[in-house]
Amino acid sequence: MTPADVEALGDLFQANDTRETRRQFSPFALDRAVARRLLEPPHLDRFFGGWSEGRLMAFGMLRGWDEGYAVPSFGLLLDAAARGRGLSQAMVAFGLGLARRLGCNEVRATVNASNLPSLRMLERAGYRERSRVPVVVDGEPDEKLVMVCLLSDHA
Ligand SMILES: CC(C)(COP(=O)(O)OP(=O)(O)OC[C@H]1O[C@@H](n2cnc3c(N)ncnc32)[C@H](O)[C@@H]1OP(=O)(O)O)[C@@H](O)C(=O)NCCC(=O)NCCS
């Protein structure tokens, strides 16, 4: 995604700024200011979109490089209307392909144990659990899992 996509990303964030989504996706606030900041160059982190009929339905990211981490972290947000249709698989595959093209040996992802669709999506793509810690999310006990996908396993 480029600065030309700021409006579309802001729309996606704003439409999905719900308690349910924030509970599972909380790397940053889902608002227009963040959309602008994320896509504003220069940045090392990569953001990519899934579009349908000109509308942004999915936002994927490989981030962590701007903060100095060597291993990027994958994140994905689908528009609520686009969930449950298999789009997530294409976005995960694209993220892993991009990471491989950028020379990464592994990609991380952080997910709550309660986020069953995300866990299943990541496991199916080849991510495996590396660690888990107890957390409280929105007042409820949960577990935060760090998942890792080793790209050398994907010849
Ligand atoms: C997480 C997210 C990207 C998944 O996309 P999705 O389209 O909703 O996922 P799907 O419906 O394709 O489900 C993915 C898998 O989980 C399975 N699944 C869905 N709900 C499930 C449940 N309650 N229990 C077990 N498995 C479940 C699906 O059957 C599918 O498995 P399959 O491919 O083997 O059939 C999407 O829900 C989303 O954007 N959520 C909000 C943001 C978020 O949580 N991001 C993840 C943190 S990085």
PDBQT file of the ligand as one rigid body, heavy atoms in Angstrom, charges set to zero:
ROOT
HETATM    1  C1  LIG A 201      -8.567 -13.408  11.991  1.00  0.00    +0.000 C 
HETATM    2  C2  LIG A 201      -9.150 -13.165  10.623  1.00  0.00    +0.000 C 
HETATM    3  C3  LIG A 201      -8.114 -12.541   9.704  1.00  0.00    +0.000 C 
HETATM    4  C4  LIG A 201      -9.523 -14.558  10.064  1.00  0.00    +0.000 C 
HETATM    5  O1  LIG A 201     -10.165 -14.397   8.839  1.00  0.00    +0.000 OA
HETATM    6  P1  LIG A 201     -11.574 -15.122   8.607  1.00  0.00    +0.000 P 
HETATM    7  O2  LIG A 201     -11.991 -14.906   7.221  1.00  0.00    +0.000 OA
HETATM    8  O3  LIG A 201     -12.504 -14.641   9.669  1.00  0.00    +0.000 OA
HETATM    9  O4  LIG A 201     -11.165 -16.609   8.862  1.00  0.00    +0.000 OA
HETATM   10  P2  LIG A 201     -11.902 -17.897   8.338  1.00  0.00    +0.000 P 
HETATM   11  O5  LIG A 201     -13.380 -17.791   8.551  1.00  0.00    +0.000 OA
HETATM   12  O6  LIG A 201     -11.392 -18.186   6.968  1.00  0.00    +0.000 OA
HETATM   13  O7  LIG A 201     -11.379 -18.966   9.382  1.00  0.00    +0.000 OA
HETATM   14  C5  LIG A 201     -10.038 -19.371   9.354  1.00  0.00    +0.000 C 
HETATM   15  C6  LIG A 201     -10.023 -20.829   9.790  1.00  0.00    +0.000 C 
HETATM   16  O8  LIG A 201     -10.500 -20.915  11.139  1.00  0.00    +0.000 OA
HETATM   17  C7  LIG A 201     -11.601 -21.798  11.195  1.00  0.00    +0.000 C 
HETATM   18  N1  LIG A 201     -12.489 -21.281  12.212  1.00  0.00    +0.000 N 
HETATM   19  C8  LIG A 201     -13.323 -20.210  12.130  1.00  0.00    +0.000 A 
HETATM   20  N2  LIG A 201     -13.978 -20.048  13.293  1.00  0.00    +0.000 NA
HETATM   21  C9  LIG A 201     -13.559 -21.046  14.111  1.00  0.00    +0.000 A 
HETATM   22  C10 LIG A 201     -13.880 -21.435  15.434  1.00  0.00    +0.000 A 
HETATM   23  N3  LIG A 201     -14.762 -20.747  16.169  1.00  0.00    +0.000 N 
HETATM   24  N4  LIG A 201     -13.250 -22.510  15.966  1.00  0.00    +0.000 NA
HETATM   25  C11 LIG A 201     -12.348 -23.207  15.247  1.00  0.00    +0.000 A 
HETATM   26  N5  LIG A 201     -11.985 -22.881  13.985  1.00  0.00    +0.000 NA
HETATM   27  C12 LIG A 201     -12.611 -21.824  13.426  1.00  0.00    +0.000 A 
HETATM   28  C13 LIG A 201     -12.202 -21.783   9.809  1.00  0.00    +0.000 C 
HETATM   29  O9  LIG A 201     -12.948 -22.963   9.537  1.00  0.00    +0.000 OA
HETATM   30  C14 LIG A 201     -10.944 -21.705   8.964  1.00  0.00    +0.000 C 
HETATM   31  O10 LIG A 201     -10.316 -22.946   8.927  1.00  0.00    +0.000 OA
HETATM   32  P3  LIG A 201     -10.181 -23.733   7.537  1.00  0.00    +0.000 P 
HETATM   33  O11 LIG A 201      -9.401 -22.825   6.627  1.00  0.00    +0.000 OA
HETATM   34  O12 LIG A 201      -9.461 -24.966   7.893  1.00  0.00    +0.000 OA
HETATM   35  O13 LIG A 201     -11.600 -23.945   7.076  1.00  0.00    +0.000 OA
HETATM   36  C15 LIG A 201     -10.422 -12.269  10.674  1.00  0.00    +0.000 C 
HETATM   37  O14 LIG A 201     -11.405 -12.906  11.454  1.00  0.00    +0.000 OA
HETATM   38  C16 LIG A 201     -10.155 -10.901  11.253  1.00  0.00    +0.000 C 
HETATM   39  O15 LIG A 201      -9.740  -9.988  10.548  1.00  0.00    +0.000 OA
HETATM   40  N6  LIG A 201     -10.387 -10.742  12.576  1.00  0.00    +0.000 N 
HETATM   41  C17 LIG A 201     -10.153  -9.475  13.259  1.00  0.00    +0.000 C 
HETATM   42  C18 LIG A 201      -8.664  -9.141  13.350  1.00  0.00    +0.000 C 
HETATM   43  C19 LIG A 201      -7.841 -10.280  13.911  1.00  0.00    +0.000 C 
HETATM   44  O16 LIG A 201      -8.278 -10.999  14.806  1.00  0.00    +0.000 OA
HETATM   45  N7  LIG A 201      -6.632 -10.443  13.358  1.00  0.00    +0.000 N 
HETATM   46  C20 LIG A 201      -5.770 -11.524  13.776  1.00  0.00    +0.000 C 
HETATM   47  C21 LIG A 201      -4.740 -11.086  14.727  1.00  0.00    +0.000 C 
HETATM   48  S1  LIG A 201      -3.256 -10.683  13.842  1.00  0.00    +0.000 SA
ENDROOT
TORSDOF 0
